[in-house]
């Protein structure tokens, strides 16, 4: 089944170390679009914020989640979302993630997101700028 790209949003991210879980490192990352912006379903994203946490697994990959802690603001309203994913640290000092997200919205411009599994790629450069590419998996 082919994926249909439906948007890209950029974030400035801030990581924070959390207490370990059974000896495994754990982090929390907050992201905000600020002036970086983006678009979703052809609609300009005015602002977006997210917070996710992740645990480093024994084989070196991260497993993370954003449990109802993401929001996207557009001119006609907002959408909230949850996400889960896995990621790896990249050789250049960034990270690369992939996973799925689920949106809930009453904004007419984003209503197509309701009830869908949205697949994503979340790539962070060494300076902490994340690019969130969203694809419809229906």
C-alpha positions in Angstrom: 0.0 0.0 0.0 1.6 3.3 -1.1 1.9 6.1 1.4 0.6 9.6 0.5 2.6 12.5 2.0 0.2 14.9 3.7 2.5 17.3 5.5 5.8 18.4 6.9 6.3 20.3 10.1 9.6 21.6 11.5 10.4 21.9 15.3 13.1 23.3 17.5 13.7 20.5 20.0 14.9 20.5 23.6 16.0 17.1 25.2 16.0 16.4 28.9 17.3 13.4 30.7 14.8 11.5 32.9 15.5 8.9 35.6 16.5 5.6 34.1 14.1 2.6 33.9 15.6 -0.6 35.2 19.1 0.8 34.3 18.1 1.9 30.8 18.6 5.6 29.9 15.4 7.6 29.4 14.8 11.0 27.8 12.0 13.5 27.2 12.0 15.8 24.2 9.9 18.9 23.8 9.4 20.5 20.4 7.9 23.7 19.2 7.5 25.1 15.7 8.0 28.8 16.5 8.9 30.4 13.2 9.8 27.1 11.5 6.1 26.2 10.7 4.9 23.8 8.2 1.8 22.5 6.5 -0.6 19.7 7.0 -3.2 18.6 4.4 -2.4 21.8 2.4 -3.1 24.0 5.5 -0.5 26.3 7.0 0.5 25.2 10.5 0.5 28.3 12.7 2.1 26.6 15.7 2.7 23.1 16.9 4.0 21.7 20.2 4.8 18.2 21.3 6.5 16.3 24.2 7.5 12.6 24.0 9.6 10.3 26.1 11.8 7.4 25.1 13.8 4.6 26.6 17.0 3.3 25.1 16.7 -0.5 24.5 19.6 -3.0 25.0 20.3 -3.2 21.2 20.8 0.6 20.9 17.4 1.7 19.5 15.0 4.1 21.2 11.4 3.3 21.8 9.2 6.4 22.4 5.7 7.7 22.8 3.8 10.9 22.8 0.6 10.0 24.8 -1.9 12.7 23.9 0.8 15.4 24.3 0.9 16.9 20.8 -1.1 19.8 19.4 -1.2 21.5 15.9 -2.8 24.9 15.5 -4.3 26.0 12.2 -6.4 29.0 11.2 -9.7 27.2 11.7 -8.9 25.3 14.9 -6.5 22.7 16.3 -5.8 19.0 16.3 -4.3 16.9 19.2 -2.4 13.7 18.6 -0.8 10.7 20.1 2.2 8.9 18.6 4.5 6.0 19.1 7.8 5.2 17.4 11.3 3.8 17.3 14.5 5.6 16.6 18.3 5.5 16.4 21.1 8.0 17.0 22.7 9.0 13.7 26.5 9.3 13.1 26.2 13.1 12.7 24.8 13.5 16.2 21.1 13.7 15.3 18.5 11.0 15.4 16.1 9.3 13.0 12.6 8.0 14.0 9.6 6.4 12.4 6.3 5.5 13.8 2.5 6.1 13.7 0.3 8.9 15.0 -3.4 9.3 15.6 -5.1 12.7 15.4 -8.4 14.0 16.8 -9.7 17.3 15.5 -12.9 19.4 14.9 -11.0 21.8 12.6 -12.7 21.5 9.1 -9.3 21.8 7.3 -7.9 18.8 9.3 -11.0 16.7 9.7 -9.7 14.1 7.2 -7.1 13.1 9.9 -9.8 11.7 12.2 -9.8 7.9 12.4 -6.7 7.4 10.4 -3.3 5.9 11.0 -0.7 8.5 10.0 2.8 7.2 9.5 5.7 9.5 10.2 9.4 10.1 9.9 10.9 12.4 12.5 14.5 13.3 11.7 16.5 15.5 14.0 19.7 17.2 12.8 22.7 17.7 15.1 21.5 21.2 16.0 18.2 19.9 17.3 15.9 20.9 14.4 13.4 18.2 13.7 11.5 17.6 10.5 8.3 15.6 10.9 7.1 14.1 7.6 3.5 12.8 7.8 2.0 10.2 5.4 -1.5 8.8 5.1 -1.6 5.0 5.5 -5.2 4.4 4.5 
